[in-house]
Amino acid sequence: MRTIKFRAKSVHEDKWVYGFFVGDNDEPTIVGFDIWKDGSEEWREEKIELDTLGQFTGLYDTCANEIYEGDIIRTNSDWKGIVKWNSNGYFFIKASDNEDCISLGKMLSFATFRIIGNIHDNPELINK
C-alpha cells in the first residue's frame, strides 16, 4: 500500500513538518502524529508555508531517504534534476526548462541517485 503524506515548512519555525495536508489557501495545515523515542505519540497541527508543500513520492534514494516533490537529486553519473509532479499523477525529474523530463520510476530502473537538497533550502544547487 502506498503511503500518502506531505512535507512543508512551518510558518512558526524554520523546520520541516510531515503528515497529511488539510485546510485551504487561507489556513494550510499539516496534521499528523509525532512519534517519540519512548514509543508514545502526540497529535499535532502545524500551519505551513503553502509554497513549500511537497508530496512524498513513495520512493527512496540510495541512502533510504524519502523522496519528496521539490527534492534535488544527483545520479551516480553526476546528472542533477528536480523531482516534480504532473497532472497525470506521475512524479518525474527535470534538469532544466530546456531538457525533457523523465519518469522518476523509470529512472530508478537504470540509475542510482541520492537527494542532495531541495528547491526551498538549496536553490543554488539547481544552477550548479
LINZI-V87682 format. One record per residue. N is the residue number from 1. PSI is psi in whole degrees, -180 to 180 (none if undefined). OMEGA is omega as a letter, one per 40 degrees, with the letter a starting at -180 (NA if undefined). Layout:
# LINZI-V87682
N:PSI:OMEGA / N:PSI:OMEGA
This chain:
# LINZI-V87682
1:137:a / 2:136:i / 3:123:i / 4:116:i / 5:170:a / 6:166:i / 7:154:i / 8:164:i / 9:138:i / 10:145:i / 11:-16:a / 12:-30:a / 13:161:i / 14:71:i / 15:157:i / 16:141:i / 17:150:a / 18:144:i / 19:-149:i / 20:143:i / 21:128:i / 22:169:i / 23:-168:a / 24:-168:a / 25:-20:i / 26:-37:a / 27:65:i / 28:137:a / 29:144:i / 30:131:i / 31:153:i / 32:-171:i / 33:136:i / 34:131:i / 35:121:a / 36:164:a / 37:-31:a / 38:3:i / 39:-7:i / 40:158:a / 41:148:i / 42:126:i / 43:140:i / 44:153:i / 45:132:a / 46:124:i / 47:141:a / 48:163:i / 49:109:a / 50:-35:a / 51:-8:i / 52:0:a / 53:131:i / 54:142:a / 55:144:i / 56:134:a / 57:-18:a / 58:2:a / 59:164:a / 60:150:i / 61:-176:a / 62:-15:i / 63:12:i / 64:25:i / 65:138:i / 66:137:i / 67:125:a / 68:156:i / 69:133:a / 70:-11:i / 71:149:i / 72:126:a / 73:156:i / 74:132:i / 75:171:i / 76:-18:i / 77:14:i / 78:15:i / 79:139:a / 80:149:i / 81:169:a / 82:134:i / 83:125:a / 84:167:a / 85:141:i / 86:170:a / 87:-15:i / 88:-1:i / 89:22:a / 90:144:i / 91:140:i / 92:174:a / 93:135:i / 94:128:a / 95:-39:i / 96:171:i / 97:-18:a / 98:-8:a / 99:152:i / 100:159:i / 101:162:i / 102:145:i / 103:136:i / 104:-43:i / 105:-41:i / 106:-41:i / 107:-37:i / 108:-23:a / 109:-18:a / 110:0:a / 111:155:i / 112:147:i / 113:165:i / 114:156:i / 115:131:i / 116:-4:i / 117:-163:i / 118:165:a / 119:-16:a / 120:-41:a / 121:-26:a / 122:54:a / 123:-23:a / 124:-21:i / 125:-21:a / 126:-40:a / 127:-7:a / 128:none:NA
